[in-house]
Amino acid sequence: GGKTILLDCGLYQGRRKESDEKNHKLPLPVEEIDAIVLSHAHIDHAGRLPFLVRHGYRGNIWATAATRDLCAIMLADSAHIQEKDTEYLKRRGRDAVEPLYTVAHATRTIEQMAGLPYHRTFDVLPGVKATFTDAGHILGSASVVLDLEENDASRRLVFSGDIGRSGLAIIRDPQPPEGADVLLMESTYGNRDHESVEGAREHLARTVRETAARGGKILIPAFAVGRTQEMIYNLHELARTGQIPEIPIIIDSPLATSATSIFEMHPDTYDRSERLVQQVDELFRFPLVRFTRSVDESKELNTARGPMVIIAASGMAEGGRIVHHLKNHADDSRNTILVVGFMAEHTLGRRIVERREVLKVFGEEVELRAHVEIINGYSAHADRTELQSWLARVKSTSPHLKTVALVHGEQEAQEAFRDQLNNAGYNDVRIPAPGEKLPL
């Protein structure tokens, strides 16, 4: 009907200059956006919403209730980090880009956001209805079903959002939508499979035991929402069953602390088959865990003696307190940097995964002497086998499924997954270029 709906609007991460240019460039003028539907709260999906608001967007932003609650803290935190990083670099006499938005813009964004439950159909615009199904990725994450009516014709467009995995702690398994005509599907891990969830727990336990025996610190860059709570859950279980020594577990992230409180507000979304979930009050609060908030508490960890686990944001080590911990601890061979999630190209996290001999942190060179352990089994993204299984379930209820468009993935992963789907008999699998139009 001549209207435009935006599905997500996230921040790019990577090379500072390149990502800043991308973040300032929108796919269309703000005044042409009539409504926004948000799949989940991760910053690579929601992180530019305040930028839109700053530049005049005044329409609705539709999301699940948990996503709205998480965005309230995450977008404010994103603004705060941008402001502080800019100040830090300027004090060091280095080039610094201005923040995309301020905390005030983040607050205004939440005022425009409506939180809705799963499986309740709502009107986005005249002729457009939407329904959220559980994507099983993080708290509140959704696949988006858009039912479109125009000139007596109807179409169902499904946007997968980020698809989670079956069997992960806390969050329920993904619930694939039904009846798609056109599917926009994420492809982050379209070219690989993860180790098993149980194998990941054993790998985590072994890493903690070995590092503790050296008297070192385990540094875990983790997204404040989802991954941090999952790591707390698993460390709780391992300590409770005697598989790791009783050492301090420090959550050094004000955002993760606030996010954990929001997790505790939404037990209705938990997978009740999990053992520890039955005791919600004790899920994230147990004697070994300490949550920090102040900068001074964080700085004290630099001189604190190990062993200990330090979990801090950001997940790709591109900002936040984890960067300071890496600057202070990456050159100590007693320590371990434990990577438990995807690291995008050109991020500090990716350079750690590649085990570069020297890391550049805040413009300074730091030798990488710490051990590096990588556990893919904790990924909140489905792997290629799980992605194809999810798609097969969508297709089984979608006799008119015409096009599968792969988004949200690096080129190598997308091409491998496209080829896999073509071999499995899917006829129209596309990798759309930026700005490309797909017919409905």
Backbone torsions as a table, in degrees:
resi	resn	phi	psi	omega
1	GLY	NA	28.0	179.1
2	GLY	77.7	9.4	-179.8
3	LYS	-104.1	161.4	-178.1
4	THR	-126.4	128.4	177.7
5	ILE	-115.0	131.0	178.0
6	LEU	-98.2	129.2	175.2
7	LEU	-102.9	104.8	-179.0
8	ASP	67.5	158.5	174.4
9	CYS	-159.1	85.9	-170.7
10	GLY	-99.0	169.3	176.5
11	LEU	-85.8	139.1	169.4
12	TYR	-82.6	145.0	173.5
13	GLN	-126.4	150.9	-179.1
14	GLY	147.0	-143.4	177.9
15	ARG	-56.0	129.8	-170.4
16	ARG	-57.4	-49.2	-176.7
17	LYS	-64.8	-45.2	-178.1
18	GLU	-65.3	-46.2	-179.0
19	SER	-67.4	-34.9	178.5
20	ASP	-64.1	-40.6	177.6
21	GLU	-63.0	-42.6	179.1
22	LYS	-65.1	-41.2	-176.7
23	ASN	-67.5	-27.3	178.8
24	HIS	-83.9	-11.8	-176.9
25	LYS	-103.5	118.3	179.0
26	LEU	-97.8	154.3	-178.2
27	PRO	-71.1	-14.3	177.6
28	LEU	-162.5	161.4	-179.4
29	PRO	-61.4	144.3	-177.7
30	VAL	-56.9	-38.6	-176.5
31	GLU	-66.5	-12.7	178.5
32	GLU	-91.7	-3.6	179.7
33	ILE	-89.1	121.1	-177.1
34	ASP	-97.3	-26.4	179.0
35	ALA	-160.5	156.9	178.5
36	ILE	-128.7	133.3	173.1
37	VAL	-118.9	124.5	-172.6
38	LEU	-108.3	130.3	-178.2
39	SER	-79.8	-40.6	178.2
40	HIS	-165.8	178.1	-165.6
41	ALA	-90.8	-7.3	-179.3
42	HIS	-55.7	145.0	-172.0
43	ILE	-64.4	-27.6	177.4
44	ASP	-75.5	1.6	174.7
45	HIS	-121.3	-30.4	-176.1
46	ALA	-115.6	-6.0	-165.3
47	GLY	-68.1	-16.2	178.1
48	ARG	-105.1	5.8	178.6
49	LEU	-57.9	-43.1	177.1
50	PRO	-64.7	-26.5	175.5
51	PHE	-64.9	-39.9	176.2
52	LEU	-64.3	-44.3	179.6
53	VAL	-63.4	-40.7	178.0
54	ARG	-58.4	-32.9	-176.8
55	HIS	-101.4	20.8	165.7
56	GLY	111.3	0.9	179.2
57	TYR	-70.7	128.6	-177.0
58	ARG	-127.2	8.5	-177.4
59	GLY	-85.0	-174.3	179.5
60	ASN	-76.2	149.9	169.6
61	ILE	-123.2	111.4	-175.3
62	TRP	-94.6	136.6	-179.5
63	ALA	-157.8	174.8	171.8
64	THR	-76.5	164.1	-178.4
65	ALA	-62.0	-42.6	179.9
66	ALA	-66.6	-36.2	177.6
67	THR	-63.6	-42.4	177.7
68	ARG	-60.9	-44.9	-179.9
69	ASP	-61.9	-42.2	178.7
70	LEU	-67.7	-40.7	179.9
71	CYS	-61.7	-31.4	-179.4
72	ALA	-57.9	-37.5	178.9
73	ILE	-92.0	-34.9	-173.6
74	MET	-71.8	-40.1	-178.8
75	LEU	-71.5	-37.3	175.1
76	ALA	-63.5	-40.2	178.7
77	ASP	-65.9	-41.1	177.8
78	SER	-59.4	-44.2	178.5
79	ALA	-63.0	-44.0	-178.3
80	HIS	-62.6	-44.2	179.7
81	ILE	-62.9	-43.2	178.3
82	GLN	-59.1	-44.3	-179.4
83	GLU	-64.0	-45.4	-177.3
84	LYS	-69.9	-38.8	178.1
85	ASP	-63.2	-39.9	178.0
86	THR	-62.7	-45.8	179.0
87	GLU	-61.1	-43.2	-177.9
88	TYR	-62.2	-47.5	-177.8
89	LEU	-66.4	-36.9	178.3
90	LYS	-66.0	-39.5	178.3
91	ARG	-63.2	-31.0	179.2
92	ARG	-84.9	3.4	178.8
93	GLY	73.7	24.3	-177.8
94	ARG	-106.8	159.1	177.6
95	ASP	-63.5	137.2	-179.5
96	ALA	-144.0	135.4	177.2
97	VAL	-85.0	151.4	177.8
98	GLU	-72.7	149.0	178.6
99	PRO	-59.5	145.9	177.2
100	LEU	-65.6	-30.8	-177.7
101	TYR	-161.0	168.8	-178.5
102	THR	-109.4	173.8	177.4
103	VAL	-60.8	-34.4	178.8
104	ALA	-62.5	-40.0	177.8
105	HIS	-66.2	-37.7	178.2
106	ALA	-63.2	-40.4	179.0
107	THR	-63.7	-43.3	178.7
108	ARG	-63.5	-33.2	179.3
109	THR	-62.3	-44.2	-179.5
110	ILE	-64.5	-33.1	178.4
111	GLU	-64.1	-23.9	179.2
112	GLN	-94.6	0.7	-174.5
113	MET	-98.0	132.1	177.8
114	ALA	-108.8	129.1	-179.5
115	GLY	-100.9	125.9	-175.3
116	LEU	-128.4	155.3	179.1
117	PRO	-79.2	165.8	172.5
118	TYR	-64.6	150.1	170.7
119	HIS	67.0	14.3	174.4
120	ARG	-108.4	114.7	-178.2
121	THR	-74.2	137.5	-179.3
122	PHE	-138.5	158.1	179.7
123	ASP	-85.5	122.6	176.4
124	VAL	-89.0	-50.4	177.5
125	LEU	-148.6	165.4	174.9
126	PRO	-54.7	125.4	-178.8
127	GLY	85.0	2.8	-179.3
128	VAL	-132.0	117.5	174.2
129	LYS	-114.8	150.9	-178.6
130	ALA	-133.1	152.0	175.8
131	THR	-141.4	138.5	176.2
132	PHE	-98.8	135.0	167.6
133	THR	-119.1	155.6	-173.6
134	ASP	-71.9	120.3	180.0
135	ALA	-85.8	-11.3	175.8
136	GLY	67.0	25.2	-174.3
137	HIS	-98.9	-60.1	173.2
138	ILE	-139.0	177.4	176.4
139	LEU	-53.7	123.6	176.7
140	GLY	81.5	-1.6	-176.4
141	SER	-68.0	146.0	-173.5
142	ALA	-140.3	148.8	158.7
143	SER	-90.8	145.3	-173.4
144	VAL	-109.7	124.4	175.1
145	VAL	-105.6	120.6	177.8
146	LEU	-112.7	118.4	175.2
147	ASP	-99.7	118.6	-171.2
148	LEU	-112.4	131.3	177.9
149	GLU	-124.2	126.2	177.7
150	GLU	-157.6	127.8	178.1
151	ASN	52.4	47.7	178.2
152	ASP	64.6	11.0	176.3
153	ALA	-109.4	144.0	178.7
154	SER	-126.8	142.9	177.8
155	ARG	-139.6	150.3	173.1
156	ARG	-116.2	114.9	176.0
157	LEU	-101.7	126.6	178.3
158	VAL	-114.5	130.5	172.8
159	PHE	-110.6	118.7	-173.1
160	SER	-65.2	-25.3	-164.3
161	GLY	62.0	-158.4	174.7
162	ASP	-89.7	123.8	-175.8
163	ILE	-88.8	129.7	-179.5
164	GLY	-86.5	-169.0	-177.2
165	ARG	-114.6	156.3	173.6
166	SER	-84.9	140.3	175.0
167	GLY	92.0	-0.2	177.1
168	LEU	-73.6	156.9	-179.8
169	ALA	-68.7	150.1	169.9
170	ILE	73.6	-61.2	-171.6
171	ILE	-79.9	143.7	177.6
172	ARG	-68.0	159.6	177.3
173	ASP	-68.3	154.4	-179.6
174	PRO	-60.1	147.0	177.1
175	GLN	-118.9	95.0	-176.1
176	PRO	-61.1	138.6	175.7
177	PRO	-68.4	169.0	-178.6
178	GLU	-121.2	150.1	168.0
179	GLY	77.3	34.1	-178.0
180	ALA	-76.2	141.0	168.1
181	ASP	-95.7	-40.9	176.8
182	VAL	-132.5	134.8	-176.4
183	LEU	-123.3	124.8	168.6
184	LEU	-97.9	118.9	-168.6
185	MET	-128.3	132.8	176.8
186	GLU	-67.6	156.3	-175.3
187	SER	-145.0	31.3	-173.3
188	THR	-53.1	-47.5	-179.0
189	TYR	-112.1	43.6	-178.3
190	GLY	-70.8	-5.5	-177.1
191	ASN	-123.1	16.7	-179.4
192	ARG	-159.8	160.8	174.6
193	ASP	-111.0	152.0	178.8
194	HIS	-89.4	159.4	167.3
195	GLU	-69.4	163.0	-176.3
196	SER	-67.2	157.7	177.6
197	VAL	-60.6	-42.2	179.6
198	GLU	-66.4	-38.9	177.0
199	GLY	-63.0	-35.2	178.3
200	ALA	-64.8	-41.4	178.8
201	ARG	-62.8	-41.7	179.3
202	GLU	-65.1	-39.4	178.4
203	HIS	-63.5	-42.8	178.2
204	LEU	-60.9	-47.2	-178.9
205	ALA	-60.5	-44.1	-179.2
206	ARG	-63.6	-41.6	-179.7
207	THR	-63.5	-43.1	178.9
208	VAL	-64.8	-45.2	-179.0
209	ARG	-60.5	-47.6	-176.0
210	GLU	-66.8	-40.7	-179.6
211	THR	-69.7	-40.9	178.1
212	ALA	-60.7	-37.6	179.5
213	ALA	-64.4	-28.2	176.9
214	ARG	-84.3	-7.1	-176.0
215	GLY	77.4	20.5	-175.1
216	GLY	-96.0	-180.0	178.3
217	LYS	-109.4	140.2	174.2
218	ILE	-99.0	113.0	-179.5
219	LEU	-98.6	121.9	-177.6
220	ILE	-120.5	104.3	170.5
221	PRO	-70.8	122.0	-174.6
222	ALA	-144.2	138.9	172.2
223	PHE	-56.3	135.5	-176.8
224	ALA	-65.3	-23.9	-178.5
225	VAL	-113.7	119.2	176.7
226	GLY	99.1	-71.2	-175.1
227	ARG	-66.2	-42.5	-179.7
228	THR	-60.5	-46.3	-179.2
229	GLN	-65.0	-35.5	177.9
230	GLU	-66.4	-39.9	178.7
231	MET	-66.8	-40.3	176.5
232	ILE	-59.3	-46.5	-179.4
233	TYR	-56.3	-49.0	-175.7
234	ASN	-71.1	-38.6	176.4
235	LEU	-65.1	-37.0	175.2
236	HIS	-58.6	-48.9	-178.3
237	GLU	-63.8	-42.3	-178.6
238	LEU	-67.3	-39.5	178.6
239	ALA	-69.1	-40.2	-178.4
240	ARG	-63.4	-33.0	-178.4
241	THR	-96.8	7.2	175.3
242	GLY	75.1	18.0	-178.4
243	GLN	-85.5	-14.9	173.6
244	ILE	-133.4	153.8	177.9
245	PRO	-68.4	158.7	-179.7
246	GLU	-82.8	87.3	178.3
247	ILE	-115.7	158.4	-179.0
248	PRO	-61.2	140.6	175.3
249	ILE	-119.2	109.3	-173.0
250	ILE	-104.4	124.0	173.6
251	ILE	-98.4	96.9	-173.2
252	ASP	-97.8	69.4	-178.2
253	SER	-161.3	109.6	175.4
254	PRO	-55.8	-36.4	179.7
255	LEU	-65.2	-44.9	179.5
256	ALA	-63.9	-35.7	177.1
257	THR	-62.1	-47.8	178.8
258	SER	-66.1	-39.4	-179.7
259	ALA	-64.1	-37.7	179.0
260	THR	-63.1	-37.5	176.1
261	SER	-62.6	-36.9	178.9
262	ILE	-70.6	-37.1	173.2
263	PHE	-56.1	-42.3	-178.4
264	GLU	-67.8	-19.9	178.1
265	MET	-81.4	-13.4	-173.5
266	HIS	-125.2	52.0	179.2
267	PRO	-65.3	-15.6	178.6
268	ASP	-64.4	-18.8	-178.6
269	THR	-93.5	-2.4	-174.4
270	TYR	-76.0	155.3	172.0
271	ASP	-83.3	107.0	-172.8
272	ARG	-74.0	-0.8	176.5
273	SER	-79.9	-13.7	-177.9
274	GLU	-75.3	144.4	-175.0
275	ARG	-63.9	-52.9	-173.9
276	LEU	-74.1	-20.8	-178.5
277	VAL	-61.7	-24.6	-179.2
278	GLN	-63.7	-25.7	178.1
279	GLN	-109.5	75.8	-173.2
280	VAL	-59.1	-39.9	-176.6
281	ASP	-63.8	-25.8	-177.6
282	GLU	-103.3	2.7	-171.3
283	LEU	-60.9	-48.6	-175.7
284	PHE	-112.4	-0.9	-177.1
285	ARG	-120.9	106.6	176.4
286	PHE	-148.1	163.3	-165.5
287	PRO	-55.8	-31.3	-176.2
288	LEU	-76.7	-17.6	-172.5
289	VAL	-92.6	135.3	173.7
290	ARG	-132.1	132.0	178.0
291	PHE	-100.4	128.4	176.5
292	THR	-101.8	154.1	174.0
293	ARG	-127.7	-44.7	-172.3
294	SER	-79.2	156.4	176.2
295	VAL	-63.9	-38.2	-179.7
296	ASP	-61.9	-40.7	177.4
297	GLU	-61.1	-39.5	179.6
298	SER	-66.1	-43.3	-178.9
299	LYS	-64.8	-32.7	179.6
300	GLU	-62.1	-25.7	-179.6
301	LEU	-68.0	-21.5	-179.2
302	ASN	-66.2	-32.4	-178.3
303	THR	-105.7	-6.7	177.7
304	ALA	-65.9	141.6	-178.7
305	ARG	-86.8	143.0	178.9
306	GLY	-78.4	-179.3	3.5
307	PRO	-83.3	155.0	175.8
308	MET	-167.2	161.6	172.8
309	VAL	-107.8	130.9	175.9
310	ILE	-120.5	116.1	177.0
311	ILE	-107.3	123.1	-177.1
312	ALA	-147.1	151.7	176.7
313	ALA	-88.0	159.2	11.6
314	SER	-94.5	165.8	-174.6
315	GLY	-63.4	-30.1	-179.7
316	MET	-104.6	12.6	177.3
317	ALA	58.5	36.5	180.0
318	GLU	-102.0	-1.9	179.5
319	GLY	-176.0	178.2	176.7
320	GLY	79.4	-170.2	-170.6
321	ARG	-72.1	-24.9	-179.4
322	ILE	-61.0	-32.1	-179.3
323	VAL	-64.1	-40.8	177.7
324	HIS	-65.7	-38.7	178.2
325	HIS	-66.2	-38.6	177.5
326	LEU	-65.2	-39.3	178.6
327	LYS	-60.6	-36.7	-175.4
328	ASN	-91.0	-20.2	-170.8
329	HIS	-125.3	-9.9	-175.5
330	ALA	-67.7	-18.4	-177.3
331	ASP	-93.6	8.9	-177.8
332	ASP	-107.4	118.8	-174.1
333	SER	-71.6	-10.7	175.5
334	ARG	-74.7	-22.9	-172.9
335	ASN	-88.1	164.2	175.5
336	THR	-130.6	132.8	169.1
337	ILE	-98.3	117.0	-174.7
338	LEU	-105.9	114.5	-178.7
339	VAL	-96.1	120.7	-174.7
340	VAL	-123.4	19.1	179.9
341	GLY	-160.1	177.2	-177.5
342	PHE	-68.2	136.3	176.2
343	MET	-118.5	114.9	-176.7
344	ALA	-70.4	160.2	177.6
345	GLU	-57.2	144.8	173.3
346	HIS	69.7	14.1	174.6
347	THR	-98.3	160.8	175.5
348	LEU	-60.9	-37.5	177.8
349	GLY	-59.6	-41.1	178.4
350	ARG	-65.2	-37.8	179.4
351	ARG	-66.7	-31.1	174.6
352	ILE	-69.2	-44.3	177.6
353	VAL	-57.7	-37.8	179.7
354	GLU	-77.7	-4.4	178.6
355	ARG	55.5	48.3	174.7
356	ARG	-59.8	142.6	-178.2
357	GLU	-68.2	-31.7	-179.6
358	VAL	-130.4	131.3	176.8
359	LEU	-105.1	144.7	173.2
360	LYS	-101.5	115.1	-177.3
361	VAL	-123.6	119.7	-175.4
362	PHE	51.3	39.5	176.5
363	GLY	79.9	-2.1	-179.7
364	GLU	-109.1	147.3	179.7
365	GLU	-86.2	131.0	179.6
366	VAL	-127.8	124.6	178.0
367	GLU	-69.4	136.6	178.4
368	LEU	-92.6	94.3	177.4
369	ARG	-105.5	-17.7	179.7
370	ALA	-65.0	151.7	172.9
371	HIS	-66.1	148.6	175.7
372	VAL	-121.2	121.5	176.4
373	GLU	-118.2	137.9	-178.3
374	ILE	-122.7	122.1	178.2
375	ILE	-118.7	107.1	-179.8
376	ASN	-82.4	-15.2	-176.0
377	GLY	-68.4	-12.8	178.8
378	TYR	-92.9	2.4	179.8
379	SER	-58.0	136.8	175.3
380	ALA	-86.3	-0.5	176.1
381	HIS	-95.4	137.8	172.1
382	ALA	-59.8	145.0	174.4
383	ASP	-87.6	-174.7	-172.0
384	ARG	-63.4	-37.8	178.5
385	THR	-67.5	-42.6	179.5
386	GLU	-68.3	-36.6	176.0
387	LEU	-61.8	-45.4	-179.3
388	GLN	-66.8	-35.9	176.8
389	SER	-64.2	-43.1	177.1
390	TRP	-60.3	-46.2	-179.7
391	LEU	-63.0	-39.2	179.6
392	ALA	-61.7	-36.6	178.5
393	ARG	-69.8	-36.6	174.5
394	VAL	-64.4	-46.2	-176.9
395	LYS	-63.6	-33.9	-178.0
396	SER	-63.8	-21.2	178.8
397	THR	-110.2	10.7	-172.8
398	SER	-129.7	77.5	-177.2
399	PRO	-63.6	-19.9	-177.6
400	HIS	-106.8	17.5	179.0
401	LEU	-61.1	119.2	-173.3
402	LYS	-104.6	-48.3	-171.6
403	THR	-130.2	135.7	169.4
404	VAL	-114.8	115.2	-179.2
405	ALA	-107.2	119.4	-176.8
406	LEU	-86.9	125.4	179.5
407	VAL	-129.5	176.3	172.3
408	HIS	54.5	58.8	176.3
409	GLY	-165.3	152.7	174.6
410	GLU	-72.8	155.8	-169.7
411	GLN	-55.4	-43.5	-178.1
412	GLU	-61.1	-42.8	180.0
413	ALA	-67.0	-41.8	-179.1
414	GLN	-64.6	-44.5	-178.1
415	GLU	-65.8	-39.8	178.8
416	ALA	-64.6	-41.1	-178.6
417	PHE	-71.1	-37.8	175.4
418	ARG	-59.1	-45.9	-179.5
419	ASP	-63.7	-39.3	178.5
420	GLN	-62.2	-42.2	-179.7
421	LEU	-70.6	-37.9	176.4
422	ASN	-60.7	-42.4	178.9
423	ASN	-66.1	-24.6	-180.0
424	ALA	-88.1	1.6	174.4
425	GLY	100.9	6.9	175.2
426	TYR	-80.0	128.6	-168.1
427	ASN	-89.2	-34.0	-174.6
428	ASP	-126.5	81.4	177.6
429	VAL	-108.8	121.2	-174.0
430	ARG	-120.6	154.4	170.0
431	ILE	-118.1	88.2	-173.2
432	PRO	-67.6	141.2	175.7
433	ALA	-82.5	158.0	176.6
434	PRO	-55.1	129.7	-179.8
435	GLY	88.4	-7.7	-179.0
436	GLU	-70.7	144.6	179.8
437	LYS	-105.0	132.5	177.7
438	LEU	-109.0	127.4	178.5
439	PRO	-72.9	141.7	175.3
440	LEU	-91.1	NA	NA
